[in-house]
Structures are given as structure tokens and as C-alpha cells.
Amino acid sequence: MNSLFANRIGKIHRSFVTEILSVTENPEVISFAGGLPNSVFFPVREIAEAATKVLREDGPGVLQYTTTQGYLPLRQYIADRYRRKYDLDADPADIIITNGSQQAFDLIGKVLIDPGDRLVLERPAYHGALQAFSLYEADFIQVPLLEDGLDVEALEQALSAGPAKLFYTVPNFQNPSGLSYSLRKRKQVADALHSHNLLLVEDDPYGEIRFEGEDLPPIKKFLPDNAVLLGTFSKTVAPGFRLGWAWAGREITEALVEAKQAADFHSDHFAQRVMHRYLADNDLDAHIALLKSAYRKQRDFMLSVIEKYVPEGVRYTRPNGGMFVYMTLPEGASTLKLFETAAKRNVAFVPGVAFHAGGHGGGNSLRLSFSSSDEAQTEEGMKRLGAAIEELLAERR
């Protein structure tokens, strides 16, 4: 690598964002690639009213700098919601507002990860976390996901093989698989981490968007003293605010605050104040109920057209919430090659290798998002993708 760049730049986990964007810039392309909330349901009028109100009531104040940790009433709202929904003893003093969950990954990397540290993640794992943590030159150990959550036996084997720094997980409607941990698996994972004194980093962007089954508590409920719980308003309100948070123990929170001061002083103060006013003046649960109803219909429709257009021998998940379906082609089929074939038919997705450390694995899998396409787009897109899969599989016969 050119000596101009730091060594760590060469170790960033490869992202398919550039390739995907180059394809989806074509307006004729139907994209199942982006994990985008459906913009039809953004509360535009209510947010406009909230913005007007905060400017009218405290214009100079909301346009001024604020504390690094974030607007206290917003942190109090988050803490209160954890108490009400999951009976968790959340203290706003232990919550830091971040620029989405993605900044939380970066701050965690800065304060916790040294080069060569072993990080345990799911297989497949969220590509944004892989990309962020790879900047800190970590070694990734991936443990397979099963239908009801992590393979706990494989986790125990990984933890027994040598010391690790942390375990990162998305236990609710995981990105990319759409799978969720059962209550039993949550307790088993917590027990395993406790016995090995391993820090839990629990990422929960989708937990509020459950449209089947009962809400389950975060793993942090069973491991309260050694866990960082991440959340975001991007999936429930609007991603343009870039407002997420991290809830950790006091020592880790203080370190995250120091790292954030060095990065950006604080997240957008105006956005925080508008978000808090929106939450105070509106019923978030009613808004989320609307999202859940809509996303359930979109999931059901995507699954129906998968059954209609995708050839036999292709497996796929049936998520109970969130935004994603994960598809697995027969062994040996390449979804990187499929991406090229599908692009010619003007349909896009994310190849599974993006969710495997170093691109090792996932070569026959892909992620589909059902949240941001209407039924006409979903049917036509799946018709095109099914034809591309049929073409790919025919070449292998």
C-alpha cells in the first residue's frame, strides 16, 4: 500500500456499497440491497411541528453547542423506555447519544480494541460492524447462527480456544439473516459470556419491529454488569437524524464520552432536541404499530413471490420482524456471479460474502430487504431475480 496511508486502511473489511450504488444509480434497477426504512411512513408533519416548536421556544439554545454525552431529557426518555418495556434498571447517566449505531461501533473500537484482539461475532454478521471493527485491526472469530440463535456449543469452543475481547451480536431479526434468539438462547449466551468474563456488545436496531411472537428482553438483562446495549431511532422514526445510543457501565460510558469528544464534540444538538420534542408530543408506540403492520405485509408479499419465482433448492429465512430475508443457494453457486447476472436484469441485492470476515464464507448466500419496495416493485424484482438464479443454476448443470 502507498506509504501515505496508515496500515489499518488496508485491513478494512470490504464493503459492497460502492458496487451496489453504481448499479442502483440506474433508475430502472429494482434494489433489494439497502436496509432502508420505508420513507412512506416517516412522520414528516409531526417532525416539522416539533422542529418549529423547539425553535420557537428556545431557538438560540437549540442552535448552540451541547454536552458530549447528549441531551439529558432524550437520554432520560431512552432509559424510561427500557424500564417500561423490559424492566431494566437504566440510568441516563450511563447512556451516550451517538451518530447512529455506526458511530458507537467506532467509539467501541477506539476505547476497547487493540490490534490482534480476538472479537467473537455471529456468522453471518452485520457488515457495518465488521467494517468498523476491522479498522482497529481485530481478529474475527465467527460463530454460526442457528434457527433459534447462536450455536452455543460453537461459542463455548471459540471462547475456550483463547482469550477474546468481546462478543458482538444482533439478537433480534439479525442483519443480514433475519433470525432471532429464543429466550433460552439469550440466557445460554449470557451464561457463557459470564463464565468467560467476556464483554457483550448487543446491537438492537430492529427489536421494536416485531410483528410476530412476544417481545423478548435484551441479553443484557441476564448480563447487566458486563454489556453494552446499542439502539437507534433510525428504524423507528427516521434515519436522517443519525441518532443512536450506547448504554454501558459507568467506566465504559466515560471512556466512550472521551473518545466522542475527540471525534465530533457531540451529536447534532438540534436533531436531538427535535427528536425529543417529537417523542414527547406523539405516541411512538402507535407509530411503531403502523410500521409493524406495514412491514409484516411487505414480508408476507416478498415470501409469496419468492415461492412463485425462485427455483426449487433455494432456501430462505422467514423473519418474525425487522427488514431482511436471507437466501441460500445450492452449495457451490456464487452470489457474486449472480450479482453480475442480476444487474443485467436490473435487480440488486447484497451478496453474502459481505457478512463474513475476510470474505471467507457466504459465497452462495444473499440478503434481501423487503422494507422499502412496494408490491409491484417486489414482484417484478423477484421475477427478475428468480430468472437470474435459474440462469446461474442452469450453467452449473
C-alpha positions as CSV (number, residue, x, y, z in Angstrom):
1,M,0.0,0.0,0.0
2,N,1.1,3.6,-0.7
3,S,3.1,4.7,2.4
4,L,0.8,7.8,2.6
5,F,-1.9,5.6,4.2
6,A,-1.9,4.1,7.7
7,N,-1.6,0.3,7.7
8,R,-5.1,-0.1,9.2
9,I,-6.7,1.2,6.0
10,G,-5.6,-1.9,4.1
11,K,-7.4,-4.0,6.7
12,I,-10.9,-2.5,6.3
13,H,-13.5,-5.2,5.7
14,R,-14.5,-4.9,2.1
15,S,-17.9,-3.2,1.6
16,F,-20.2,-3.8,-1.4
17,V,-21.7,-0.3,-1.0
18,T,-19.7,1.2,-3.9
19,E,-20.6,-1.7,-6.3
20,I,-24.2,-1.7,-5.3
21,L,-24.6,2.1,-5.6
22,S,-23.1,2.0,-9.0
23,V,-25.8,-0.4,-10.1
24,T,-28.7,1.2,-8.2
25,E,-28.0,4.7,-9.7
26,N,-29.8,3.4,-12.7
27,P,-33.5,4.3,-12.1
28,E,-34.6,1.1,-13.9
29,V,-32.9,-1.0,-11.2
30,I,-35.1,-2.5,-8.5
31,S,-33.0,-2.8,-5.4
32,F,-33.4,-5.2,-2.5
33,A,-29.9,-4.2,-1.3
34,G,-30.3,-1.3,1.0
35,G,-31.6,-1.8,4.6
36,L,-33.8,1.3,4.3
37,P,-36.9,2.0,6.3
38,N,-39.9,2.7,4.2
39,S,-40.0,6.5,3.7
40,V,-43.7,6.5,3.2
41,F,-44.1,6.1,7.0
42,F,-41.7,8.9,8.1
43,P,-43.7,11.2,10.4
44,V,-42.9,14.3,8.3
45,R,-45.7,16.6,9.6
46,E,-45.1,15.7,13.2
47,I,-41.3,16.3,12.9
48,A,-41.9,19.6,11.2
49,E,-44.2,20.6,14.1
50,A,-41.5,19.5,16.6
51,A,-38.8,21.5,14.8
52,T,-41.0,24.6,14.7
53,K,-41.8,24.3,18.4
54,V,-38.2,23.9,19.6
55,L,-37.1,26.8,17.5
56,R,-39.9,29.0,18.7
57,E,-39.4,28.0,22.4
58,D,-35.6,28.0,22.6
59,G,-34.1,28.9,19.2
60,P,-30.7,30.2,20.4
61,G,-30.4,27.3,22.8
62,V,-31.1,24.5,20.3
63,L,-28.6,26.0,17.8
64,Q,-25.8,26.2,20.4
65,Y,-23.2,23.5,21.4
66,T,-24.3,20.9,23.9
67,T,-22.7,18.3,26.1
68,T,-20.8,15.4,24.5
69,Q,-23.0,12.8,26.2
70,G,-26.2,14.1,24.7
71,Y,-29.4,16.0,25.6
72,L,-30.3,14.7,29.1
73,P,-34.1,14.6,28.5
74,L,-33.6,12.4,25.4
75,R,-31.3,10.1,27.4
76,Q,-34.0,10.0,30.2
77,Y,-36.6,9.0,27.6
78,I,-34.5,6.1,26.4
79,A,-33.8,5.0,30.0
80,D,-37.5,5.2,30.9
81,R,-38.5,3.1,27.8
82,Y,-36.1,0.4,28.8
83,R,-37.6,0.3,32.3
84,R,-41.1,0.2,31.0
85,K,-40.7,-2.4,28.2
86,Y,-38.1,-4.7,29.8
87,D,-37.9,-3.8,33.5
88,L,-34.3,-2.8,33.0
89,D,-32.6,-0.5,35.5
90,A,-31.4,2.0,33.0
91,D,-29.7,5.2,34.2
92,P,-29.5,8.1,31.8
93,A,-26.0,8.9,33.2
94,D,-24.9,5.6,31.6
95,I,-26.3,6.4,28.1
96,I,-24.4,8.3,25.4
97,I,-26.1,9.7,22.2
98,T,-24.2,8.8,19.1
99,N,-24.4,9.5,15.4
100,G,-26.3,6.3,14.7
101,S,-25.2,2.8,15.9
102,Q,-22.3,3.1,13.4
103,Q,-20.5,5.7,15.4
104,A,-21.0,3.5,18.5
105,F,-19.0,0.8,16.8
106,D,-16.2,3.2,16.0
107,L,-16.1,4.5,19.6
108,I,-16.1,1.0,21.0
109,G,-13.2,0.2,18.7
110,K,-11.3,3.2,19.9
111,V,-11.7,2.6,23.6
112,L,-11.6,-1.2,23.7
113,I,-9.9,-2.9,20.7
114,D,-6.1,-3.3,20.3
115,P,-4.5,-4.8,17.2
116,G,-4.8,-8.5,17.3
117,D,-7.6,-8.7,19.8
118,R,-10.0,-11.5,19.1
119,L,-13.6,-10.5,18.6
120,V,-16.3,-13.1,18.5
121,L,-19.2,-12.4,16.1
122,E,-22.1,-14.2,14.5
123,R,-21.8,-15.9,11.1
124,P,-23.1,-14.1,9.1
125,A,-22.5,-10.8,10.9
126,Y,-23.6,-7.2,10.2
127,H,-21.2,-5.8,7.6
128,G,-21.2,-2.3,9.2
129,A,-19.8,-3.8,12.4
130,L,-17.2,-5.8,10.5
131,Q,-16.1,-2.8,8.6
132,A,-15.9,-0.5,11.7
133,F,-14.1,-3.0,13.9
134,S,-11.6,-4.0,11.2
135,L,-10.2,-0.5,11.3
136,Y,-8.8,-1.4,14.7
137,E,-7.0,-4.5,13.3
138,A,-9.0,-7.0,15.3
139,D,-9.1,-10.8,14.5
140,F,-12.6,-12.0,13.9
141,I,-13.9,-15.3,15.2
142,Q,-17.3,-16.1,13.7
143,V,-19.8,-18.5,15.3
144,P,-22.7,-19.9,13.2
145,L,-26.3,-18.8,13.7
146,L,-28.9,-21.5,14.0
147,E,-32.7,-21.1,13.6
148,D,-33.2,-20.1,17.3
149,G,-30.0,-18.1,17.7
150,L,-26.3,-18.6,18.2
151,D,-24.7,-22.1,18.2
152,V,-23.8,-22.0,21.9
153,E,-21.7,-25.1,21.7
154,A,-19.6,-23.5,19.0
155,L,-19.4,-20.3,21.1
156,E,-18.0,-22.3,24.1
157,Q,-15.4,-23.9,21.8
158,A,-14.4,-20.5,20.4
159,L,-14.1,-19.0,23.9
160,S,-12.1,-22.0,25.2
161,A,-9.7,-21.7,22.3
162,G,-8.2,-18.4,23.6
163,P,-8.9,-15.1,25.3
164,A,-11.3,-12.7,23.4
165,K,-12.2,-9.1,24.0
166,L,-15.9,-9.0,23.3
167,F,-18.9,-10.7,21.6
168,Y,-20.9,-8.7,19.2
169,T,-24.5,-9.7,18.4
170,V,-27.7,-8.6,16.8
171,P,-30.2,-10.9,18.6
172,N,-33.4,-9.5,17.1
173,F,-34.2,-10.1,13.4
174,Q,-30.5,-10.0,12.7
175,N,-29.0,-8.1,9.8
176,P,-28.5,-9.9,7.5
177,S,-30.2,-13.2,8.3
178,G,-33.5,-12.0,9.8
179,L,-33.0,-14.7,12.6
180,S,-33.7,-14.1,16.3
181,Y,-32.5,-15.6,19.5
182,S,-35.0,-17.5,21.6
183,L,-35.3,-16.7,25.3
184,R,-33.4,-19.9,26.1
185,K,-30.5,-18.9,23.8
186,R,-30.3,-15.4,25.3
187,K,-29.9,-16.9,28.7
188,Q,-27.4,-19.5,27.5
189,V,-25.3,-16.9,25.7
190,A,-25.3,-14.7,28.8
191,D,-24.2,-17.6,30.9
192,A,-21.3,-18.5,28.5
193,L,-20.1,-14.9,28.4
194,H,-20.3,-14.6,32.2
195,S,-18.3,-17.7,32.7
196,H,-15.5,-16.4,30.4
197,N,-15.8,-12.8,31.7
198,L,-16.4,-11.6,28.1
199,L,-18.0,-8.2,27.3
200,L,-21.3,-8.3,25.4
201,V,-21.9,-5.7,22.7
202,E,-25.6,-6.1,21.9
203,D,-26.9,-4.2,18.8
204,D,-30.7,-3.8,18.8
205,P,-31.8,-1.7,15.9
206,Y,-34.8,-3.9,15.0
207,G,-36.1,-5.2,18.3
208,E,-39.1,-2.8,18.3
209,I,-40.2,-4.0,14.9
210,R,-41.5,-7.4,15.9
211,F,-44.7,-8.4,14.1
212,E,-45.0,-12.0,15.2
213,G,-44.5,-13.5,18.6
214,E,-43.8,-11.9,22.0
215,D,-41.2,-9.3,22.7
216,L,-38.1,-10.8,24.3
217,P,-35.7,-8.9,26.7
218,P,-32.2,-7.9,25.6
219,I,-29.4,-10.3,26.5
220,K,-28.1,-7.5,28.7
221,K,-31.0,-8.3,31.1
222,F,-29.2,-11.5,32.0
223,L,-25.7,-10.0,31.9
224,P,-26.2,-6.5,33.4
225,D,-22.7,-5.7,34.6
226,N,-20.7,-6.6,31.5
227,A,-22.7,-5.4,28.5
228,V,-23.0,-2.5,26.1
229,L,-26.5,-2.2,24.6
230,L,-26.9,-0.2,21.4
231,G,-30.0,1.3,20.0
232,T,-31.2,3.8,17.3
233,F,-34.1,5.9,16.2
234,S,-33.2,5.2,12.6
235,K,-35.6,2.3,12.1
236,T,-38.5,3.5,14.3
237,V,-38.6,7.3,13.4
238,A,-36.2,8.3,10.6
239,P,-32.6,7.6,9.8
240,G,-31.8,11.1,8.6
241,F,-31.4,12.3,12.2
242,R,-28.5,9.9,12.7
243,L,-29.4,9.5,16.3
244,G,-28.4,6.3,18.1
245,W,-27.1,5.5,21.6
246,A,-25.0,3.2,23.7
247,W,-25.9,2.1,27.2
248,A,-22.9,0.7,29.2
249,G,-21.4,0.6,32.6
250,R,-20.1,3.9,34.0
251,E,-16.5,3.2,33.3
252,I,-17.0,2.3,29.6
253,T,-19.5,5.2,29.2
254,E,-16.9,7.7,30.5
255,A,-14.4,6.3,28.0
256,L,-16.8,6.5,25.1
257,V,-17.6,10.1,26.0
258,E,-13.9,10.9,26.0
259,A,-13.5,9.3,22.6
260,K,-16.5,11.1,21.2
261,Q,-15.2,14.4,22.3
262,A,-12.1,13.8,20.2
263,A,-14.3,12.8,17.2
264,D,-17.1,15.4,17.0
265,F,-17.7,17.1,20.4
266,H,-21.4,15.9,20.3
267,S,-24.1,14.6,18.0
268,D,-26.4,17.1,16.3
269,H,-27.9,19.2,19.1
270,F,-30.8,20.5,17.0
271,A,-31.7,16.9,15.9
272,Q,-31.6,15.7,19.5
273,R,-34.0,18.5,20.6
274,V,-36.4,17.9,17.7
275,M,-36.4,14.2,18.3
276,H,-37.1,14.6,22.0
277,R,-40.0,17.1,21.2
278,Y,-41.4,14.6,18.7
279,L,-41.3,11.8,21.2
280,A,-42.8,13.9,23.9
281,D,-45.7,15.1,21.8
282,N,-46.5,11.9,19.9
283,D,-47.3,8.3,20.6
284,L,-44.2,6.3,19.5
285,D,-45.9,3.0,20.2
286,A,-48.8,3.9,17.8
287,H,-46.3,4.9,15.1
288,I,-44.3,1.6,15.6
289,A,-47.6,-0.4,15.4
290,L,-48.2,1.2,12.0
291,L,-44.7,0.1,10.9
292,K,-45.1,-3.4,12.2
293,S,-48.4,-3.8,10.3
294,A,-46.9,-2.5,7.1
295,Y,-43.6,-4.5,7.3
296,R,-45.5,-7.7,8.1
297,K,-47.5,-7.2,4.9
298,Q,-44.3,-6.5,2.9
299,R,-42.6,-9.6,4.3
300,D,-45.5,-11.8,3.5
301,F,-45.7,-10.5,0.0
302,M,-41.9,-11.0,-0.6
303,L,-42.1,-14.5,0.7
304,S,-45.1,-15.2,-1.6
305,V,-43.3,-14.0,-4.7
306,I,-40.1,-15.9,-3.7
307,E,-42.2,-19.1,-3.6
308,K,-43.6,-18.1,-7.0
309,Y,-40.5,-17.1,-8.9
310,V,-37.4,-18.7,-7.2
311,P,-36.5,-22.2,-8.3
312,E,-36.5,-25.2,-6.0
313,G,-33.4,-25.9,-4.0
314,V,-33.1,-22.3,-2.8
315,R,-33.6,-21.9,1.0
316,Y,-34.6,-18.6,2.7
317,T,-35.4,-17.4,6.2
318,R,-38.9,-16.3,7.4
319,P,-38.2,-13.5,9.9
320,N,-40.7,-12.5,12.6
321,G,-39.7,-8.9,12.4
322,G,-37.1,-6.5,11.0
323,M,-36.4,-5.9,7.4
324,F,-34.5,-8.8,5.9
325,V,-34.8,-12.2,4.3
326,Y,-31.6,-14.2,3.9
327,M,-31.4,-16.6,0.9
328,T,-29.1,-19.5,0.4
329,L,-28.5,-21.1,-3.0
330,P,-27.2,-24.7,-3.5
331,E,-23.7,-25.3,-2.4
332,G,-21.1,-24.1,-5.0
333,A,-23.3,-21.4,-6.5
334,S,-21.8,-18.0,-6.4
335,T,-23.9,-15.0,-5.5
336,L,-21.1,-12.7,-6.6
337,K,-21.6,-14.1,-10.1
338,L,-25.3,-13.9,-9.5
339,F,-25.0,-10.2,-8.7
340,E,-23.5,-9.6,-12.1
341,T,-26.2,-11.6,-13.8
342,A,-28.9,-9.9,-11.8
343,A,-27.5,-6.5,-12.6
344,K,-28.0,-7.1,-16.3
345,R,-31.7,-7.7,-15.4
346,N,-31.8,-4.5,-13.3
347,V,-32.2,-6.0,-9.9
348,A,-29.8,-5.8,-7.0
349,F,-29.1,-7.4,-3.6
350,V,-26.2,-7.8,-1.2
351,P,-24.0,-10.9,-1.7
352,G,-23.5,-13.0,1.4
353,V,-19.7,-12.6,1.4
354,A,-20.2,-9.1,2.7
355,F,-21.3,-10.6,6.0
356,H,-18.3,-12.9,6.5
357,A,-15.0,-11.8,7.9
358,G,-12.3,-11.5,5.2
359,G,-14.9,-12.7,2.6
360,H,-14.4,-16.2,3.8
361,G,-17.8,-17.9,3.5
362,G,-21.3,-16.9,2.5
363,G,-20.4,-17.4,-1.2
364,N,-23.8,-18.9,-2.0
365,S,-26.0,-16.6,0.1
366,L,-27.5,-13.2,-0.3
367,R,-29.5,-10.6,1.7
368,L,-32.8,-9.2,0.5
369,S,-34.6,-6.2,2.1
370,F,-38.4,-6.1,1.9
371,S,-39.0,-2.8,3.7
372,S,-38.7,-0.2,1.0
373,S,-40.3,-1.7,-2.1
374,D,-44.0,-1.6,-3.0
375,E,-45.8,-4.8,-4.1
376,A,-45.3,-4.1,-7.8
377,Q,-41.6,-3.5,-7.4
378,T,-41.2,-6.5,-5.2
379,E,-43.0,-8.8,-7.6
380,E,-41.2,-7.6,-10.7
381,G,-37.8,-7.5,-8.9
382,M,-38.3,-11.1,-7.6
383,K,-39.3,-12.2,-11.1
384,R,-36.1,-10.8,-12.4
385,L,-34.0,-12.3,-9.6
386,G,-35.7,-15.7,-10.0
387,A,-34.8,-15.7,-13.7
388,A,-31.2,-14.7,-12.8
389,I,-30.9,-17.6,-10.3
390,E,-32.4,-20.0,-12.8
391,E,-29.8,-18.9,-15.4
392,L,-27.0,-19.3,-12.9
393,L,-28.1,-22.7,-11.7
394,A,-28.6,-23.9,-15.3
395,E,-25.0,-23.0,-16.1
396,R,-23.9,-25.4,-13.3
397,R,-25.9,-28.4,-14.5
